[in-house]
Amino acid sequence: MPDESLIPETTVTLRVNGTTTQVTCDVRTTLLDLLRERLRLTGTKKGCNRGECGACTVHLDGRRVNACMVLAASAEGGEVTTVEGLARNGELHPVQQAFIEADAFQCGFCTPGQIMSALGCIREGHTGSNDEIREWMSGNICRCSAYPQIAAAVEAAAGKER
């Protein structure tokens, strides 16, 4: 077992959901673990922890990323948005509302990552058809198979954004 006292630490400054925060952490800490374990933002889910399921999707400097694949230290100075940061003044974000209206979740585990990916998909302009939505959302797995409802929610939210 390695001596934990020998593992270097770093101080990371991030703007998370509009608030600047500074955290000292192990250099091996992922953005996902920093968000969940240090900042207690548990909306971002730990699924596969290998970048394959999309449950941990957040936005980093406006781009959707799998937080489990990003070292916290590499996000230094970055702007992070999690699902908790979407609602404004008690009002759900239009993508969150569209997921509710389309009943685009069953167990709900993948929903935060799906919502963050959906928002990225809309902002990137990949909502021209159901097939395009499904292709650009394919990095997010729903084990309950709510894909038709998820695609419908993305399409509806994209229509409201236009």
Secondary structure, DSSP 4 states (H G I P E B T S, - for coil): ---GGGS-EEEEEEEETTEEEEEEEETT-BHHHIIIIIS--TTS--SSSSSSS-TTEEEETTEEEEGGGSBGGGGTT-EEE-GGGS-BTTB--HHHHHHHHTT--SS-SSHHHHHHHHHHHHHHT--SSHHHHHHHTTTS--TT--HHHHHHHHHHHHHHH-
